[in-house]
Amino acid sequence: MDVPELHLELLPETPTALQQQRLVHLGYIPLDPLTWQHPEGWRLVICIHGSGWRADQAALSTWLWEDPAAAPAYRQVFERGGRIYADETLLPAALRHYERTIGLQPFEDVAATFSALTTPWMFAAGMALDLHLDRVARPHDDLDVLLDWSAQGEIIPLLKGWRLDVPVDGRYQAYTGHLQPPHHQIHARHTELQGVLLLDLLLSDLSGETWRYRRDPQVTLPLSRARLWSRQGWPYLAPEVVLLFKAGVADREIRGKDQADFERVRLSLGAEARQWLKETLSRTQPGHAWLERL
């Protein structure tokens, strides 16, 4: 069928000129900046972290390995329309398999770990929307967890045995427990972490029982409203706040998966949440494309 394909997750940034030179030295020929062909007969694809493509590909691969009916079905569709057509046609079946076999397991594992924290924490980003809708809509590259800055004294002992890195100026530095603004991200990996590549720990100001928007600290909500609870008893960031982050920043195109998240969550927002998001977007990003849909 197609040639073997290697997927390279390069974090925290896309390849540097030096890294591209090294690929050429190894014999790879660039087809485009993210796709490289090797004359020995395989292809290397550099995944854009956050696009969702890698997670979808991982779901397809797992489905093909674990469901005996998957490979014959894929071959039939592939021979009719090619690789991209087969991926798009059969992705829904792969996602159903992901929901049955992985589902909320990453949440359960992480919640069991972070329940020992003495400071507030909550799930964030796309997985918070999954908890809000009580259904895993798609696989995720990472699992975002929002923490208060004061939690730093507990993170290293809490995640003993994990690899902890901080993305700084396009490179990783080992996390030492003393991160200062504007740097606010810690990438945490463990070999036994299922369903996602890593935890994206996001430090934020949750002091005084108040959530503050990192991009504009004047935007606030009482923590009792910004932090909701799933039916399993897990804390998650309110959907209107998640969508505020997913709305992006001015002069930057909305990512495809963020637009899809907006569409799947928009009608589930209550009147108060919808009005808050509309007023906040109007103030922080006048003219945003989502305003007329709210």
C-alpha positions, -999 to +999 in steps of 0.1 A: +000+000+000+017+032+012+054+034+022+062+030+059+059+063+077+077+076+108+061+104+128+084+127+146+071+148+175+096+176+179+091+196+210+089+224+218+094+238+183+096+230+146+130+219+131+158+244+131+181+249+101+207+228+118+183+199+124+172+200+088+208+198+077+212+167+099+182+151+082+198+158+048+231+143+061+211+111+071+199+109+035+164+124+038+151+145+009+126+173+018+093+171+000+081+201+020+092+216+053+074+189+073+077+158+050+109+141+042+115+110+020+143+085+025+156+067-006+156+034+012+118+035+011+102+053+040+088+087+048+094+110+078+066+134+089+073+161+114+041+166+134+029+201+143+021+199+180-014+211+187-028+204+152-044+172+164-031+153+133-006+131+153-033+121+178-056+112+150-029+091+133-021+074+166-058+065+170-059+051+134-028+031+140-041+016+173-074+007+157-056-010+128-036-031+152-063-040+177-094-045+156-092-076+133-118-060+109-099-027+106-071-036+083-092-052+055-116-022+057-088+002+055-072-016+025-105-016+006-110+022+011-073+029+004-074+011-029-105+031-039-092+066-030-057+066-015-042+074+018-058+107+027-092+095+016-088+063+037-077+083+068-106+107+065-132+080+058-122+056+086-111+081+113-146+081+129-143+043+134-108+048+149-122+075+172-150+052+184-123+026+192-103+052+211-133+062+231-140+026+240-105+016+249-089+048+262-117+072+269-114+089+303-085+067+315-059+095+313-081+117+335-085+090+361-047+084+363-039+121+365-067+129+390-054+102+413-020+118+413-030+155+416-056+148+443-027+150+468-021+187+459-028+211+487-035+240+462-062+243+436-058+225+402-081+216+373-081+200+339-080+226+311-082+230+273-099+204+250-101+177+277-119+201+300-145+204+272-147+165+271-155+165+308-181+193+303-199+173+276-192+140+294-178+124+263-143+121+247-148+137+213-113+131+199-078+119+210-055+146+224-018+151+220-015+162+257-035+166+288-036+202+301-036+207+339-040+242+354-021+248+386-016+277+410+019+292+410+022+282+447+020+245+436+056+246+425+068+235+459+049+203+455+053+194+418+087+177+419+080+154+448+045+148+435+058+137+401+088+118+412+099+095+384+085+118+357+106+138+332+099+175+337+109+200+311+103+238+306+101+251+270+123+283+269+131+302+237+126+271+215+146+247+237+139+225+267+154+231+301+150+208+330+124+220+355+140+228+388+109+240+407+115+277+403+097+289+372+089+326+369+067+346+346+064+349+316+074+312+314+044+292+328+046+257+311+060+225+324+059+194+301+057+162+322+062+127+307+060+092+321+064+059+303+032+046+319+011+076+309-017+063+286-035+079+257-015+112+255+021+121+250+025+143+280+009+165+307+011+202+299+012+218+333+000+255+331+009+277+360-017+305+367-027+329+394-055+313+414-048+331+446-076+346+467-102+321+453-100+340+420-091+328+385-071+354+365-067+354+327-030+351+320-032+371+288-051+400+305-051+398+344-080+423+345-102+395+332-112+375+363-138+351+376-145+337+411-127+304+413-161+288+423-174+297+389-142+291+368-137+257+383-165+231+377-167+195+386-173+165+364-197+137+374-166+117+384-156+144+409-127+158+388-122+196+386-121+213+352-119+248+337-153+262+328-160+259+290-164+296+284-129+301+299-115+273+278-131+289+247-116+323+256-081+307+254-090+288+222-102+320+206-065+327+203-049+362+200-054+390+175-041+386+140-036+349+144-058+324+125-080+301+147-067+266+147-090+240+131-094+219+162-102+251+182-129+260+157-143+225+160-143+227+198-162+260+196-188+244+174-193+214+196-195+233+228-212+266+218-248+253+222-241+237+256-232+271+272-257+285+296-269+321+292-245+335+318-215+316+304-224+327+268-228+363+278-195+364+298-176+349+268-192+374+244-185+404+266-149+393+273-142+386+237-157+419+227-133+436+251-101+416+244-106+409+207-131+433+191-145+419+159-136+383+167-153+358+143-171+340+171-189+370+184-218+368+159-222+331+168-227+339+205 
